[in-house]
Amino acid sequence: MTGICAGRVAAVTGAGRGLGRAHALALAAEGARVVVNELPGTSAGKARRVVDEIRERGGEAVVHSGDVSTDEGAAALVATALDAYGRLDTLVNNAGILRDRMLVNLGEDDWDAVVAVHLKGHFLPLRHAAAHWRAEHKAGRTPQARIVNTTSGAGLLGSVGQANYAAAKAGIVALTLVAAAELARYGVQANAVAPAARTRMTERTFAATMAAPEHGFDAMAPANVSPLVVWLGSAHSAGVTGQVFAAEAGRITVMEGWHPGPVTDKGDRWTPKEAGEAVRGLLAGARVPGAVYGVGHPGMCDGS
């Protein structure tokens, strides 16, 4: 197949449905050979159906059934790509779950589960893929490797009732920035996408907003996010790294993260009262926080 990903091999986590499925299909349509990851059990059947779809359209794909929030599962994901196709060029980290609770009702198990699937489930595949790419670089075969991570508006701006999810998604942004800085020497680029789309997670919480229209452009279709993911995962994105993009409907936004705002310097130690007065003055002159997504907007949730 031809396309901007021709000759490349991509692994997509949580690719049995939702955004992951859309990304896998879109990568394959642009010529990539795709490793479609899902959890073992019933989810693996969904991954097999995605592989069948890709093959029916003339593409190449294989299933990886494993939990990428475990070291064994993440290592096997990379090994599957290497065993099947002899290379790995693009890693799309997408797998996710929700366990929404207000802070006072959020249990440790729900915290751990969400952080494990999202944050650890990004770190482990990234680490194993990066080790492979570093080895390739040291062997004189510097790759044009790409990592596309999935964050969320919740991680960028916060979201009521989603402390675990927001914290994990914020961690993914920091992980992306570190990966971009550390891995550039090996030919690796890392970026993150904050999508807003209809998935099994968002369609329950935002049923009215997420409903597909009877006619016209389906603004919340997961496939709307995939073109950006495909481009970031291709060699055509050379020079773009350490960035966070919001993607919704036909809109792509470069997200500008924390940066210094108003500042004051006494040149000596403040008293608490002076510090408080200084802070209020600084806040009065600070830029009003802006957002692509407001708190509670469906863009807060991605989903597989």
Disulfide bonds with the S-S distance in Angstrom:
none
